[in-house]
Amino acid sequence: MMRGHTSRPRQTGALFQETRPRPHQLFPRDKDDREPVDERDEDESD
């Protein structure tokens, strides 16, 4: 029971963190803006 409970918030938290700072990922028409933003985000995450 604890296993599933910990796995759930973990996956959701990671998805939320990535979708929160860069909302363009949800927008397909912002692909051009997503490329440069992704590169900068990756540097910060590293």
BELQUI-V363198 format. One record per residue. N is the residue number from 1. RES is the residue in one letter. OMEGA is omega as a letter, one per 30 degrees, with the letter a starting at -180 (none if undefined). Layout:
N_RES_OMEGA + N_RES_OMEGA
This chain:
1_M_a + 2_M_a + 3_R_a + 4_G_a + 5_H_a + 6_T_a + 7_S_a + 8_R_a + 9_P_a + 10_R_a + 11_Q_a + 12_T_a + 13_G_a + 14_A_a + 15_L_a + 16_F_a + 17_Q_a + 18_E_a + 19_T_a + 20_R_a + 21_P_l + 22_R_l + 23_P_a + 24_H_a + 25_Q_a + 26_L_a + 27_F_a + 28_P_a + 29_R_l + 30_D_a + 31_K_a + 32_D_a + 33_D_a + 34_R_a + 35_E_a + 36_P_a + 37_V_a + 38_D_a + 39_E_a + 40_R_a + 41_D_a + 42_E_a + 43_D_a + 44_E_a + 45_S_l + 46_D_none
